[in-house]
């Protein structure tokens, strides 16, 4: 089980999401939401919060579960919680080269590390547009069967 | 990860839930929702459906994820999907002594196998009452820290 969060910062009506540039393989140099393997003796929420602190040095308030993505060919289930970034004192952890806030228009879609991340971000921005019109965030589930085949970043 | 379902049968305005009496330890002789360990190469939905077929011989249509329960002291995460029971041709599998439909008032609350099951059923009936008044089912999350300490069934 891989647990992570979608750390959101909203100021002056603009939404930004905190992404980490991976310092480790697989997918070194690509951008990801903070996430990692759940450990024993912790809950899914604790794992999501811990990974966000470890990889992005971010102080967050965890919100409801937002996405559940099955990746059966690698025997993984990825889950992402929505999260409110509490301040801007984030910093790259040892597994990140860089940590940065991105507005939707600036998301490096071609340089995202994993399809679970890109799909979660797509669901998130889609829901966020609905929330602005009085809707609400849902729980999104997706099964990803296709192994990842992408060129190395240039 | 333990995946299961809440197989619901609704007829003449009455809701009934399919429970299985466990034929195996732990908690042999106690009632449970059909559920079991997720296997490699399957999705959470496939696991929930497979376990329901194996333990209860039930034909179901899987509905959205309903509960996610962390049980950190045994290193488990339990998830239950709502499910529509498609017919009454269910039958106990090898891991069940008996499979039976229960209305809410008949649920054997004192003889349920696991707190993840009793809490999921409580959430379910509570939501079902809201659905009858125009509400909707939610996603329920709960962390269960207390190890189970209950007497053997008499």
Boltz contact constraints between the chains, C-beta under 6 A:
constraints:
  - contact:
      token1: [A, 40]
      token2: [B, 75]
      max_distance: 6.0
  - contact:
      token1: [A, 41]
      token2: [B, 72]
      max_distance: 6.0
  - contact:
      token1: [A, 42]
      token2: [B, 72]
      max_distance: 6.0
  - contact:
      token1: [A, 43]
      token2: [B, 70]
      max_distance: 6.0
  - contact:
      token1: [A, 43]
      token2: [B, 72]
      max_distance: 6.0
  - contact:
      token1: [A, 43]
      token2: [B, 143]
      max_distance: 6.0
  - contact:
      token1: [A, 44]
      token2: [B, 70]
      max_distance: 6.0
  - contact:
      token1: [A, 70]
      token2: [B, 43]
      max_distance: 6.0
  - contact:
      token1: [A, 70]
      token2: [B, 44]
      max_distance: 6.0
  - contact:
      token1: [A, 72]
      token2: [B, 41]
      max_distance: 6.0
  - contact:
      token1: [A, 72]
      token2: [B, 42]
      max_distance: 6.0
  - contact:
      token1: [A, 72]
      token2: [B, 43]
      max_distance: 6.0
  - contact:
      token1: [A, 75]
      token2: [B, 40]
      max_distance: 6.0
  - contact:
      token1: [A, 139]
      token2: [B, 139]
      max_distance: 6.0
  - contact:
      token1: [A, 143]
      token2: [B, 43]
      max_distance: 6.0
